[in-house]
């Protein structure tokens, strides 16, 4: 049987705490390595044991955490987070290994924060409870605040990290309010116990007015974290001030958690809003692709080239998610994994290049590094090809799926997005050529890869190659969960056509045939038809006016906000199946509308 | 005419009153012992006795934990809300005694008076938390406030301390007078001083448009807002907090706030619950203003005490949101937040007091620069406190805000929940500044100076070199009890964030004080 997920989750943090408490610098380093490598081992075992045919979550842990608030400590793995967990453990192991080769001031604290960061990221990925997700999502930022603020360049780090934290926490705190609202509204709307578990929230479908503002709060949190175009202001400063091993995990993993959030939270729980805002999100993604690409081939800082390239790549991932169909979402998940695997070695290479270019990270100071370092050149070329999505790489498969999905959803956006693929080639090759070939830079000392560096870089590059050979691994294990996650939103955005296949439905209320061409639902797309009744399935969808003050739907009859009133649903007599009159307690005769006395009815003499 | 019969002596429940009696007896004994000639008796005996009186009161409160009954013929009532709040007052009192044990203020005034005033003030809070009658409310409020006016001015050789005491006296008296006027008008409108009588008059007659009643409610809100430093009646707070001796500031920040919110909950959610339509929107607006004003005000402060003063204004706004929603969930969320707020602030003030004794910077933010290297324990305590105040997960502050926001959404005040969130965003600006000062500034020079113990200190960019040199010039390390208060509070903050259920179970008891809430 498998090890409980709690061990995977808490292993890095406990190693970090032990490392902080036990004296000795080497212990902290060794414990950090052990913690992250142990987590990697566990993650691999989960990937191997994962049953691709099973529905829903696997390896579930479910305990009550805070009874009063309905928050549970629920962890689980499905096809969406499986490979992101693997990615997290791979990148943290590589990053700790890389950091272990350098010397750090206040070293114990460095590894402490790395361990906490890993646990927080894993927690956000594993959490199957909305409150738990929010807890870890917010917590994730704090260790990076310290890692950047304590180890970045002294002159600029505090301003940069304050900007980073405030930007991202603004989103996160909005998400907190939205998450609480989701659970409270779901509980009051359906008269259930307050619960934050994803499985419960998916069943309780909120009125679409509430969904809209809640979706926007969540989207703000995720878009800042990614970052996407208008909300990326913290990115250049943050990237410039992070130590490279920290930046590798930050860029490789944290942005993916945000993308994952869309798939885990927004699409399944707020399907109406996801469909409603589909075009908006696609346009944001598209603009991010174009903006990121253009910035990436105009800036000369290697870190920022990778940073803006990440903006563009995450644009593709968002594009795939909001295509709202299987191909797009599958491509997005694959691409999230790919991009993490590519960007971490890329930052490592930036470190290697800077060391060979006299400490400068500007491509104008580099050039000709490949001269005496063919192995670095080859490894870099593989990473570069993967980044520009060369046919044959897993990134190509990912982008292909994404564009296929968008092609089905919104043709025009797909056509423009294609230019992003071409631009990726431009900025990646520019980075490669300007650093490795070209004129030899003024302070460049071309030296070959050392064994210690190879220990970090080669396994990462091998992972890229392996994935290029067998991307089906990610696709097949994820398929089932991804389809389930996007199904509600897909059915709204692109409803299956049952009405045409069925004979004309008669509305039992009016006796008139139901018009199959219903007017489009204001929340986007047409209202899906329930095949049994021929009525619109979601009769409340988008029809209820919203109180501008409270954000609550207003019940047309009362003018007050919809509240859950258990007495309003008439109880049903278990024997006759008739509704019971609340005053008399007797079943109501549907013919007369009067309460009937069942005993009297039985006493009617039979002729 | 027959002479009127001598009324029966009121039925006094001494068991129920025992926590209050312990405090008052303690105050008398402490005052007496403070007159002894022996220096040791005054400097150490008096704080010890004060601490024992508080511990006795705490024990007696726990003994009465599940009691709900009227005391003194219905003028006071011991119930869940009173008991839980009493735990908070006494806890804050014990921490304050420890923090002022070897502080300047009792030495400059007089040990006996200082601690006797402190105990009397706590007794006043207890009366306030128990009171179910307009007369006892006012009695408790004055018993709490008057000793505090004096306590603020106990560092008698520092002008700002005297100024603080005087300011607090003037503003506090104004607040009390307005409040008293409001109480009188409510009595005039309802014909009863008893909370249940007011509630009955309120629900039977139509008082929602009664001018007397409305004016009374309005004046009560204003008076209580003065006490709880709710904007726009908060202007005294930064000056008084900054000027008062820091242990007294800590006490005022946490205990007075808890007492004021105790009255808010009782008066508005019990006596005036049926006219909530008139006052809830007003309080909601005040809460929103307070959150914004407090957080924005804190941004520019370089004095930690001033910053915490503005932060306490903002926190008052958060807690007011729990009163506005008029639900039992809101009551519990407010009391939960009060408990968390208490430990968060005590932890921060403990560190400030420690640094005031260790450095020459007083309560300026420079006092904590580079603390992560020089005093990692203090820095950790302060970091946890700041993160909790900002509402970061894994701290009690997060759970507290979570609870408050869920209460606002549940009570159809979702927009107020969003305002709380916006306030938290603004607050990051100043809380992070403190954390950055501790961990990210001033560190390099200290490391080199400890690593290379011999040899000249390397020249620095930034020029805080001389200050640092002065600072290192061996002021004694802070006393253990100050650090202990900080560490205990930090542990409690994390405990409340990771295993909050016991605290939830505790505040669950508050519900029995409210009979007509949802």
Interface residues (C-beta under 8 A of the other chain):
Chain A: X66 X67 X68 X69 X105 X106 X109 X131 X134 X135 X136 X138 X139 X142 X145 X146 X149 X150 X154 X157 X158 X161 X162 X165 X166 X169 X170 X173 X174 X176 X177 X180 X181 X183 X184 X185 X188 X194 X549 X550 X551 X552 X561
Chain B: X372 X373 X387 X391 X392 X393 X394 X398 X399 X401 X402 X403 X405 X406 X409 X410 X412 X413 X414 X415 X417 X418 X420 X421 X422 X424 X425 X428 X429 X432 X433 X435 X436 X439 X440 X441 X443 X444 X447 X500 X501 X504 X508
